[in-house]
Amino acid sequence: MTGVAPIDPDQPDRIVLTTAPAPAHALKRWELIMLTHDPAMRRRMVYAQQGDQTVPVFGFAFADHAIVLH
């Protein structure tokens, strides 16, 4: 994950976790934690890009030096 972006300007409460190929800078754990602790972010619906679709994200965990999305 490299950041967050709005899915549609007409629906600002829906965001997608963005990715980019290397050498893009991936989010660090602390950056994701800071984003998720922002009160404005807590009210938004979060999605992840999977191929040509967006799928909802209900939470995340840290495991084996990786961020696992649920």
Number of C-alpha atoms within 10 A of each C-alpha: 17 15 15 17 15 16 16 11 10 8 10 12 16 18 21 20 17 16 16 11 9 7 6 10 12 15 16 12 12 9 12 16 11 10 14 15 11 10 9 10 15 12 11 14 14 22 22 18 14 8 7 6 8 15 13 15 14 10 10 11 9 10 8 6 7 10 15 11 13 9
